[in-house]
């Protein structure tokens, strides 16, 4: 069977080329960084049934696993009618991450992309994730880490919302997680981790979410492109960033190196 027909992760170049964020090379370039990190930590194996928590309308998990059955559970019922949640081998359920309406060991993998920092009872949500995950299954998540702040550089404070305002707008109930925080939640070490949005690319990210008019934000991101692309091209798995993608295994003890 050809690689394209398997229920493993998509080829990286194809995955990155499908960045669903509007204006993917200016305002949405940071999302490509996130996708690259997610792809890097996703195991190169088959996952037939995947649960996506808080997937909204991006269709990101379906892009990552194009031939797998993906169920998106999200708190907003409005997302259910979006075409990306109604594709072949895709489904949508309106629900709460803290109380999952699925039987034990129902899924081969669970994804939480920038979700856990929004969940009030994160320990309960992680317990539910592990309950519905088969033994040996993978949890792939992304979240802000201990380096995250907004704006990252003080020079942008005059054109950016206050950090508390942006957290409220995005629905964050906490800033994010250091890997040791996630290790406490999952009870194991992570299998793989990859930071994204580094000290060079964060400028474009913060400008994209600034208070400047839309046209000015787009032009500014375009002018920042040499800095952003250089930071992106030179970024390695060991490069510190403000957010982290990581992979965790159910009932796994030795799972890669700690940071």
N, C-alpha and C positions, 0 to 999 in steps of 0.2 A: 504494500500500500504506500502511495506517495506521501511525502511529508505534509503536503497541503491538505490531505484527507484525514490526518490523525486528529485526535482530540487533545493535542498538546498546544503549547503557546504558538502564536503567530510568528512568522519570520520578523526579525527586528525592524528591518527597513520598511516593510509593509505596515507594521504596527505604528511606527513613528509617523509615517506619511499620512495617517488617518487622524491626526490630532483634531479632536472635535471642538476645541475652543475657538471661538471667533477670532479672526486675524491671527492665525497661528505663527506668523513670523514676526509679529510686533507685540501686540498686547497679550497674545496667548503663547508666546514662545516658552514661558516658564512651564507650561503644561507639557511641552515636549520633554523638558528636563525631567519632569515627574514620570512621564511614560518610559523614558529610557531607564530610569532607576528601577521602576516596577518590573520592566522586562528583564533587567539584569538579575534580580533576586528571585524571579519566578522559576521554579524547577522545570527542567527540560524533560517532562514526562507527561503522560496522558491523564486528563481529568474529565471524566464523562459528565458528571453532574456538579455544577458550581453554583454556590450561593453568593450573590453580591448584596452587601448591606449598604444602604444609603447611596445607591447608584444614580439616583436622579434620572436625567435624560441624556447623559453623556454616552452611554453604551460602552463604557471603557472596558468592562470585563468581557463583554462579547467581542470586542475588538482584540482583546488579548487571547481569548479562547474561541475563535470563530466557529469551530466545529463541535463545541461542547454545548450541552443544554445548560443555559444560564437563567437562574431565577433571581430577579431583582426585588428585594424587599426594601421599601422606602416609606417614610412617614407621610409623604404627601400623596393623596389619592389622585391629584391632577396629573402626575407623571405617568399614570397607567395608560393614558390614551396616546402617548407619544409613539411614533412609528418605531423608534429604536427599542422600545419595550414590547413590541408586538411582532418582532422578526421571527423567522423560523427558528425553532429550538430556543426560544426566549419566552420568559413569562414574567408577570409583575404581580406582586402582592403588597397591599398597603398594610404596614405593620410596625411593630416596635422591636428594635434590636435587643431590648432587654427581656423580651418574652417571644421567642421564635416559635411559630406555629408548624413545626416540623418534627417528625419522629427522630429518635436517636440514630446517629450514624447514617444520615440521609445523603450527605454530600462528600465528594472527593476533595473539594477545596472550598474555602470561603475567602472572599475579598472584602476589605474595609479600606477604601481609598479616601483619606481625609475625612474619616467618620468618627473614630473613637473619641476624639477630643470634643465632639458634640454630645456625647452620651453621658447623662448625669451619673448613672450607676454603671461605670465602665467595667467593674469586676463582674457584675451580674451578666453584662453583655458578653464578656469573654467566656464566662462559664457556659452560656448558652451556645456560643460558637463552637466550643469544644464538645459540647453534648451532641450537636447535630453533625459533627465531623467524624468521618470514619477513622479508625486507628491508622496512624501513619499519614493521614491527610495533611494538607498544607493550609496555613493561614497566611495570606499575603496582604500586607497593609502599608499605608503611608500615613505619616503624621508629622506635624511640626516637632522639632526637637529642642534641646536646651539652648541652642544658638538662636532660636527664632525671636525676633522682635520687629515691631513695625512703627515707623520705618526703620530699616536696619541702620542707616546712617542719619545722624542728627541733622545734617544739612538739608534733608528733605522734610523735616517736621513742618515747615511752613506751608507745604503744598499737599500734605497727607493728612488724613483723618487721625485723630488720637487713637492710640493702640486700643484703649478700652472700647472706643466707638466701633472700630473695625471688627473686634472680637464679638461684640454684640450683634453687629450686622451679619456676620458669618455664622452666628449661633454657637460660638465656642463657649464651653463651660470650663475649659482649662486651656492653658497656653499650648501644651503639647507633652511629649514624653522623651526622656532620656532612655537609652536602651535598657538601663537597669530597672527603670519603672515598668517597662513592658515585660521584662524577665520576671518581675514579681507578679504581674497579672497572669502571665501564661505558665509560670512555674518551670520554665526551661530557658536555656540560652537560645538565641536566634540562630537559624541555619545560615542566613546570609543577610547583609545589610548594605545599603548604598545611599549615601547622602545626595541631595540635590539642592539647587539654588545656592550657589556659592557666593563668595564675597564680590565677585565681578558681576555675575548675572543677576544678583539681587537688586541692583539699581533699576534695571528695566522692569523687574517684577513690581517693585514698589511704585514706580512711576505709573505702571498700568493700573494700579489701584489708588492712585492719588486723586485729589480734588480738582485737578486741571480739566479743562474741557476735553471732550473726546478726541477732537481733531489734534489738539496740542499733545495729548498723551500718545497718540499714534505717531505723530511726527517725532516726538522726543524718543520713543522706542526705536524708531528708524535711525535716528542720529546716534543712538547708543549701540547700534548693531555691531560695529567693530569690537567694542568692549564685550558685549554679550556673547558674540560668536566665539571670540578668543577664549573667554571663560568657559564656555560650553565645550569647545574642542579640547582644551587642556584638562578638563575635569576627569578624574580617575575615581575608582571605587574607594580609594583611601582619602580623597579630597573632602575636607569638612564642608558641610552645607547647613542650611537652616531647617531643612526637613529631611526625613529619612524614610526610605522604603525598606521593608524587612520581611523575612519569611520565617514562619514558625511551624513546628510539627507537633501534632498531637502524640503524646506519650513518647516524645523524643527526649533524650538526656544530653547526648553530646551533639551540639548543633552549630558547628563552626566557631570561629573565634569571637571572643568578647572584645568590646572596646572600652 
